[in-house]
Amino acid sequence: MALEYNIPTYLTLLRIALIPLLAIVFYLPWSHANVACTAIFLIAGFTDWLDGYLARKMGLETSFGAFLDPVADKLMVAIVLVLIVGHEATPYIAVPSAIIIGREITIASLREWMAEIGQRAKVKVSSIGKWKTSAQMLAIGFLLYGEDLAGMPTKTIGYWLLYIAAALTLWSMLNYLSAAMRTLTKE
């Protein structure tokens, strides 16, 4: 089976390529590194929206793209959270970050297992998962920027959103695990 490359897939690959660029810029001794990191993160977020939109609109959905898109998202979130925790090593940021990263690993593994037993649809993306992702992305954007913007305390907003994302993360994980357990106990 050959891999299918198209515009949405290239956008997803671009998003993955932006991860090391963001990591390098994050550590640059430059007063505007936070602005550049936030911009890179926003570009990555835009490519996430655009690749999905184009895939659906142009009928370019592929199984490779369906696999690669969530991998790119999870890589971006996990790596940027690790960068943020490394920069600000406190339990207040480390605990919700660990919850988010741990959930991503758990649910990705659960989905793979459910797919192996032909029950992948039981753990498909839910509306809670979409809210969780939105809260995560907003939190990370605010935390990357980290400076007050027009009197708005972006770092404080980022903390609050990170805790909201962690709560939604736990909620969605419990929902997925519950759905999987109901399926498995029926067998």
C-alpha positions in Angstrom: 0.0 0.0 0.0 1.6 3.3 -1.1 1.4 6.4 1.0 -0.8 9.1 -0.5 0.6 12.6 -0.4 -1.6 15.6 -1.2 -1.9 19.2 0.0 -3.5 18.3 3.4 -0.8 15.7 4.0 1.9 18.2 3.2 0.3 20.7 5.6 0.4 18.1 8.3 4.0 17.3 7.6 4.7 21.1 7.7 3.1 21.2 11.2 5.5 18.4 12.3 8.5 20.3 10.8 7.5 23.4 12.8 8.0 21.5 16.1 11.8 21.5 16.1 11.8 25.1 14.8 9.6 26.1 17.7 11.9 24.3 20.1 15.0 26.0 18.7 13.3 29.5 18.8 12.1 28.8 22.4 15.7 28.6 23.6 17.1 31.5 21.6 18.4 34.3 23.8 16.2 36.8 22.1 13.8 39.2 23.7 11.1 38.4 21.1 11.5 34.6 21.2 8.1 34.3 23.0 6.4 36.2 20.2 8.1 34.1 17.5 7.2 30.8 19.3 3.6 32.0 19.7 3.5 32.8 16.0 4.9 29.4 15.0 2.4 27.7 17.3 -0.4 29.8 15.7 0.8 28.9 12.2 0.8 25.2 13.2 -2.7 25.6 14.6 -3.8 27.2 11.3 -2.3 24.3 9.3 -4.2 21.9 11.5 -7.5 23.6 10.7 -6.6 24.0 7.0 -5.5 20.5 6.3 -8.8 19.1 7.7 -10.8 21.7 5.8 -9.1 21.0 2.5 -9.2 17.2 3.0 -13.0 17.3 3.5 -13.7 20.1 0.9 -11.6 18.6 -1.9 -12.3 15.0 -1.1 -8.6 14.4 -0.3 -9.1 12.3 2.9 -6.7 9.4 3.1 -6.0 6.8 5.7 -2.4 8.1 6.0 -3.7 11.6 6.6 -6.2 10.3 9.1 -3.3 8.7 11.0 -0.8 11.5 10.6 -3.0 14.4 11.6 -3.6 13.4 15.3 0.0 12.3 15.6 1.1 15.8 14.6 -1.3 17.4 17.1 -0.1 15.2 19.9 3.5 15.7 19.1 3.1 19.5 19.1 1.1 19.6 22.3 3.4 17.2 24.2 6.7 18.8 23.1 5.5 22.3 23.7 4.2 21.4 27.2 7.6 19.8 28.0 9.3 23.0 26.9 7.0 25.1 29.1 7.5 22.8 32.1 11.2 22.9 31.6 11.2 26.7 31.5 8.9 27.0 34.5 9.4 23.9 36.6 6.7 24.1 39.2 4.0 21.6 40.2 1.4 24.1 39.1 2.4 23.7 35.5 3.9 20.2 35.6 0.9 18.4 37.1 -1.7 19.5 34.5 0.9 19.0 31.7 1.6 15.5 32.9 -2.2 14.8 33.0 -2.6 16.0 29.4 0.5 14.1 28.1 -0.5 10.9 30.0 -4.0 11.0 28.7 -2.8 11.4 25.1 -0.6 8.3 25.5 -3.4 6.4 27.2 -6.1 7.2 24.6 -3.8 6.7 21.6 -2.9 3.2 23.0 -6.6 2.5 23.7 -7.6 3.5 20.2 -4.9 1.2 18.7 -6.1 -1.7 20.9 -9.8 -1.1 20.1 -8.9 -0.9 16.4 -7.1 -4.3 16.6 -10.3 -5.9 18.0 -12.5 -4.1 15.4 -14.1 -1.7 17.8 -12.3 1.6 16.9 -15.6 3.4 16.5 -16.3 3.0 20.2 -13.5 5.4 21.0 -13.9 8.0 18.2 -13.3 11.7 18.9 -16.1 13.2 21.0 -17.2 16.8 21.5 -15.5 16.8 24.9 -12.3 15.9 23.1 -12.7 18.8 20.8 -13.3 21.2 23.8 -10.3 19.7 25.5 -8.1 20.3 22.4 -9.4 23.9 22.1 -8.6 24.6 25.8 -5.1 23.1 25.4 -4.3 25.1 22.3 -5.4 28.3 23.8 -3.6 27.6 27.1 -0.4 26.8 25.2 -0.6 29.9 23.1 -1.1 32.1 26.2 1.7 30.4 28.1 4.1 30.6 25.2 3.5 34.3 24.9 3.7 34.7 28.7 3.7 38.5 28.9 0.8 40.9 29.5 -0.8 42.0 26.3 -2.8 45.2 26.3 -3.3 44.8 30.1 -4.4 41.2 29.6 -2.5 38.8 31.9 -1.8 36.1 29.3 0.2 33.9 31.6 -2.6 33.8 34.2 -5.2 33.1 31.5 -2.9 30.3 30.2 -2.7 28.7 33.7 -6.5 28.8 34.1 -7.0 27.3 30.6 -4.4 24.7 31.3 -6.3 23.6 34.3 -9.6 23.6 32.4 -7.9 21.5 29.7 -6.6 19.1 32.3 -10.1 18.7 33.8 -11.6 18.1 30.3 -8.7 15.7 29.6 -9.6 13.6 32.6 -13.3 13.7 31.8 -12.8 12.7 28.2 -10.3 10.0 29.2 -12.9 8.5 31.7 -15.5 8.6 28.9 -13.3 6.8 26.5 -12.2 4.2 29.0 -15.8 3.7 30.1 -16.9 3.1 26.5 -14.1 0.7 25.9 -14.8 -1.2 29.1 -18.5 -1.6 28.2 -17.5 -3.0 24.8 -14.9 -5.4 26.3 -17.2 -6.6 29.1 -19.9 -7.5 26.6 -17.5 -9.9 24.8 
